[in-house]
Amino acid sequence: MRMSVLDVGSNTVRLVVADAEGGVPLPVHTAKWRLRLSEQVPPGGDVPGEAVRRLSEAVTAAAGTAERWGASTPLAFATAVVRSAPNCREVLRTVRADTGVRLCTLPGEVEAELTFLGARRWMGWRSGPLALLDIGGGSLEVAFGRGRLPDFVASLPLGAGRLTHEFFHGEDPPSPESVRALRRKVRHQLRDVAARIRWEGPRTAVATSRTFQQLARLCGAAPGRHGPFVERELHRSDLRRAAERLATIPAAERSALPGISAPRAAQSLAGALVGHTTMKLTGLRTVTICPWAIREGVLLRHIEDGPSWWAEITHDDCPAAIPSPTPAATAGPSSSAGAVPLRIATPAR
C-alpha cells in the first residue's frame, strides 16, 4: 500500500510518499514547496488572497506528485498558521474547490498526539515514559506518555514565527528588553505544563520539528546528510550559549551559522529561547532529536487504525470553532492563572 501525507506548515508545504507494508511507513519520495506563510500572516491576521492562491498551486502540485508516485490523494492538513487565521474556513474551502484535495486543520492537541505517536514508534518501548517537545512556527506542542499515545498533551501559542512577529518585529537584532519580555511570556505560559513534566519525571525526552533540528546542528549535532539513524542530542547548556550568540547578531549573519537556513534565520532566536526556556522549566538537561514527527504519526495512525480515523477527526471548519474532543485536566502539582489547560489524550477507538 502506498500512501501520502501533506503538511502545510508556517514556512513550507511538505509531501511524503511512503510504502506502508509491514506496518512501517517507509518513505519513497519527499518534496517541498517553500511558501513562507508565516511572513505573510501576522499573528491574528487573515491569510492574504495571494498566499491562498500560492497555497492552492502547491497543493495541486503535491497531489500530482503523489499520483505520479502511485499514491492516493494526500492526507492533507495545515498547522497553526492557517488554523489560527480568522479566515481559516475560507482558506480551507478555497483550496478544496481549487484543488480537489480536502485540506483540513487539526486541533493543536491532536497534532501533539500524532507527533508523540511518531516519536514513540521511532524511539521504541525501551525509551520508557516519554516527554515530547515540538516547536512550530505558530505553536509549541508538549506531550508526555507511557504508552502508544500520550497521557496528556498541551498546545501553546509559543511558535517561533509567532513570537518573532510579536516581540522582535523591526528589531534586528532585538534589544535585551525584547528578549527578556519573550522569555517572560514563555515562562508564564509554560508554568503548569512544566510542573506536570517535572512531576512525571520522564525517562526519555525527545524534540521534533525543523526548529529543533537546526538548533541541534548549531550546537554540534551531525548534519542531516549523515542520515536519520545517527544519534543527535541537544544539551540545554549548549542551547543557552547558542541563544546568547543568536541574540547579538542580525538574521543575515545567523544564516551563515551551521544548521541555520536563510528562511528560518529571523525566527531562529525565538526558537532557541523557547527551546531553552522549556527545557529549563521542565528540568530536561538533554533531548534526543527525533526524525519522526507529525507526518509519520498521521501515516502510522492510518496504518494502525484504518482510514476511518482520519474522517472522524477532520472537519471542514477550523478547530477554533469546534469544541475540544478531550476534557480539560488539572496541571498536576501546581497551577497558574491564565495558563492554557492541559488536555487528556483519549485514543480513538
C-alpha positions in Angstrom: 0.0 0.0 0.0 1.4 3.4 -1.0 0.2 6.5 0.9 1.0 10.2 1.0 0.7 12.9 3.6 0.8 16.7 3.0 1.8 19.1 5.8 1.1 22.8 5.3 3.4 24.5 7.8 4.4 28.0 8.6 7.2 28.1 6.1 7.0 25.0 3.9 4.5 22.7 2.3 5.9 19.2 2.6 4.8 16.0 0.9 5.8 12.5 2.0 5.0 9.5 -0.2 5.6 6.2 1.7 5.1 2.5 1.4 3.2 1.0 4.3 3.9 -2.7 4.0 4.7 -4.4 7.3 3.1 -1.6 9.4 6.0 0.8 8.9 5.8 4.0 6.7 9.0 3.8 4.6 9.5 7.0 2.5 9.9 6.6 -1.2 9.7 10.2 -2.2 9.6 13.6 -0.5 9.0 17.1 -1.9 8.5 20.6 -0.5 7.3 24.0 -1.7 8.5 27.0 0.2 5.6 29.5 0.8 6.8 31.3 3.9 3.2 31.8 5.1 4.3 33.0 8.5 5.9 36.0 6.8 2.7 36.9 5.1 0.3 36.2 8.0 0.7 38.4 11.1 -0.4 36.9 14.4 -4.2 37.1 14.5 -4.4 38.2 10.8 -6.0 36.7 7.7 -4.2 34.6 5.2 -4.0 37.1 2.2 -5.6 36.1 -1.1 -2.2 35.9 -2.9 -0.9 33.5 -0.3 -4.1 31.3 -0.7 -3.6 31.3 -4.4 0.0 30.1 -4.0 -1.1 27.5 -1.4 -3.6 26.1 -3.9 -0.8 25.9 -6.5 1.4 24.0 -4.1 -1.4 21.6 -3.1 -2.2 20.9 -6.7 1.5 20.2 -7.4 1.7 17.9 -4.4 -1.4 15.9 -5.4 0.1 15.5 -8.9 3.4 14.4 -7.5 1.7 11.8 -5.2 -0.3 10.5 -8.1 2.8 10.1 -10.2 4.4 8.1 -7.4 1.4 5.8 -7.2 -0.1 7.1 -4.0 -3.7 8.1 -3.3 -4.8 11.6 -2.6 -2.7 13.0 0.2 -3.9 13.2 3.8 -3.6 17.0 3.9 -3.5 19.2 6.9 -2.5 22.7 7.8 -0.9 23.7 11.1 -1.2 26.8 13.3 -0.5 29.5 10.7 -3.8 28.6 8.9 -5.6 27.2 11.9 -5.3 30.5 13.8 -6.3 32.8 11.0 -9.8 34.4 11.2 -10.4 33.4 7.6 -9.4 29.8 8.2 -12.7 28.3 6.9 -12.5 30.4 3.7 -8.9 29.2 3.1 -9.8 25.6 3.5 -12.8 25.8 1.3 -11.0 27.7 -1.4 -8.1 25.2 -1.5 -10.5 22.3 -1.7 -12.5 24.0 -4.5 -9.3 24.8 -6.4 -7.5 21.5 -6.0 -10.0 18.8 -5.1 -7.9 18.0 -2.1 -9.6 18.2 1.3 -7.2 20.3 3.3 -8.1 20.4 6.9 -6.8 21.7 10.2 -6.3 19.7 13.4 -6.6 20.9 17.0 -3.2 21.6 18.5 -3.7 18.8 21.0 -4.3 16.3 18.1 -1.2 17.5 16.4 0.7 16.7 19.6 -0.8 13.3 19.9 0.2 12.4 16.4 3.7 13.8 16.8 4.0 11.7 20.1 3.0 8.6 18.2 5.7 9.2 15.6 8.3 9.7 18.2 7.2 6.7 20.3 7.4 4.4 17.3 10.9 5.8 16.4 12.3 5.6 19.9 10.7 2.3 20.8 9.4 1.0 24.1 12.8 0.9 25.7 12.6 4.7 26.0 10.0 4.3 28.8 8.0 7.3 30.0 8.5 9.8 27.2 8.3 13.6 27.1 8.0 15.3 23.7 8.7 18.9 22.7 7.9 20.3 19.3 8.4 24.0 18.2 6.5 25.0 15.1 6.0 28.4 13.5 2.8 29.1 15.4 2.7 26.9 18.4 4.6 24.8 20.8 3.4 21.2 21.5 4.3 19.3 24.7 3.3 15.8 25.4 4.0 13.0 27.9 3.0 9.4 28.0 3.9 5.8 28.9 2.1 4.1 26.0 1.4 4.4 22.3 -0.4 7.7 22.7 0.2 10.4 25.3 -1.4 10.6 28.7 -1.6 14.4 28.3 -0.8 17.0 25.7 -0.6 20.8 25.6 -0.6 23.1 22.6 0.6 26.6 23.4 0.8 29.8 21.2 4.6 29.9 21.5 5.7 29.2 18.0 9.0 30.6 16.8 7.4 32.6 13.9 4.5 33.9 16.1 6.9 35.2 18.8 9.3 36.7 16.4 6.4 38.8 15.0 5.2 39.7 18.4 8.4 40.6 20.2 11.1 41.3 17.6 9.2 43.0 14.7 11.5 45.7 13.3 14.4 44.8 15.6 17.4 43.0 14.1 19.0 42.1 16.4 16.4 42.6 19.1 17.0 44.6 22.2 17.8 42.8 25.5 14.5 44.1 26.8 12.6 42.4 24.0 14.5 39.1 24.6 13.6 39.3 28.3 9.9 40.0 27.5 9.7 37.0 25.2 11.2 34.7 27.9 8.7 36.1 30.5 5.8 35.1 28.2 7.2 31.6 27.7 7.7 31.1 31.4 4.2 32.3 32.2 2.5 30.1 29.5 4.6 27.1 30.4 4.3 27.0 34.2 1.6 24.4 34.5 2.9 22.2 31.7 6.4 22.3 33.1 5.2 21.4 36.5 3.5 18.4 35.1 6.6 17.2 33.2 8.8 17.6 36.3 6.2 15.7 38.4 6.1 12.8 35.9 9.9 12.5 35.7 10.2 11.1 32.1 12.9 8.6 31.4 13.5 9.9 27.9 12.9 13.4 26.3 12.7 13.9 22.6 12.4 17.0 20.4 11.0 17.1 16.9 10.5 19.8 14.3 12.8 21.6 11.9 13.5 24.3 14.5 15.0 21.8 17.0 16.9 20.0 14.2 18.6 23.2 13.2 19.3 24.3 16.7 20.9 20.9 17.4 23.1 21.2 14.3 24.1 24.7 15.5 25.1 23.2 18.8 27.3 20.5 17.2 25.0 17.6 16.2 25.7 15.7 13.0 24.4 17.3 9.7 21.3 15.9 8.0 23.3 14.4 5.2 24.6 11.7 7.6 21.1 10.2 7.7 18.3 9.7 10.2 19.9 6.9 12.1 22.8 9.0 13.5 22.0 9.8 17.1 21.6 13.5 17.7 21.2 15.2 21.1 20.7 18.8 22.2 22.1 19.8 25.6 20.5 22.6 27.5 23.8 24.3 28.3 24.8 24.3 24.6 21.4 25.8 23.7 21.7 28.6 26.3 25.1 29.6 24.7 23.6 29.4 21.2 20.7 31.6 22.2 23.0 34.2 23.7 25.0 34.2 20.5 22.0 34.5 18.2 20.7 37.4 20.2 23.7 39.5 19.4 23.8 39.2 15.6 21.3 40.1 12.8 19.4 37.5 10.9 21.7 37.8 7.8 24.6 36.7 9.9 22.7 33.9 11.6 22.1 32.3 8.3 25.8 31.7 7.9 25.9 29.6 11.1 25.9 25.8 10.9 22.4 24.5 10.6 20.5 27.8 10.3 18.9 28.1 7.0 18.2 31.6 5.5 14.4 31.2 5.5 14.5 30.4 9.3 17.2 32.7 10.3 14.9 35.5 11.5 13.0 33.2 13.8 15.9 31.1 15.0 16.5 33.3 18.1 12.8 32.9 19.2 13.1 29.2 18.6 16.2 29.0 20.7 14.7 31.0 23.5 11.5 28.9 23.6 13.6 25.7 23.5 16.0 26.7 26.2 13.3 28.1 28.5 11.1 25.0 28.0 14.0 22.6 28.8 14.9 24.7 31.9 11.4 24.8 33.3 10.8 21.2 32.7 14.1 20.1 34.2 15.3 18.5 30.9 19.0 18.7 30.5 19.2 16.8 27.2 16.7 16.0 24.5 17.2 13.5 21.7 16.4 14.8 18.2 13.8 12.5 16.7 13.4 12.5 12.9 9.8 11.2 13.0 7.1 13.7 13.9 3.5 14.6 12.9 3.7 13.4 9.2 4.8 9.9 10.3 2.2 10.0 13.1 -0.5 10.6 10.5 0.7 7.7 8.4 1.1 5.4 11.4 -2.5 6.1 12.6 -3.8 5.4 9.1 -1.9 2.1 9.0 -2.8 1.0 12.5 -6.4 2.3 12.9 -7.6 2.3 9.3 -8.8 5.2 7.1 -11.9 5.9 9.2 -10.0 7.6 11.9 -9.0 10.5 9.6 -12.6 11.2 8.7 -13.5 11.2 12.4 -11.0 13.9 13.5 -11.1 16.2 10.4 -13.6 18.8 9.8 -14.4 21.4 7.2 -14.4 24.0 9.9 -11.4 25.1 11.9 -10.7 23.7 15.4 -11.1 27.2 17.0 -14.8 26.9 16.4 -15.1 23.2 17.4 -15.3 22.1 21.0 -12.2 20.2 22.1 -12.8 16.4 21.9 -11.0 15.9 25.2 -11.8 17.3 28.7 -9.5 19.8 30.4 -7.4 18.3 33.2 -5.6 19.8 36.1 -2.0 20.6 35.6 -0.6 18.4 38.3 1.2 19.7 41.4 0.7 23.4 40.6 -1.4 25.8 38.6 -1.3 29.4 37.4 -4.0 31.8 36.4 -4.2 32.4 32.7 -2.3 29.3 31.6 -3.6 27.2 28.8 -5.2 24.0 30.3 -3.7 20.6 29.6 -5.7 18.0 27.7 -6.0 14.4 28.5 -5.4 12.4 25.3 -8.0 9.8 24.5 -7.1 7.3 21.8 -9.6 6.8 19.0 -11.4 3.6 19.3 
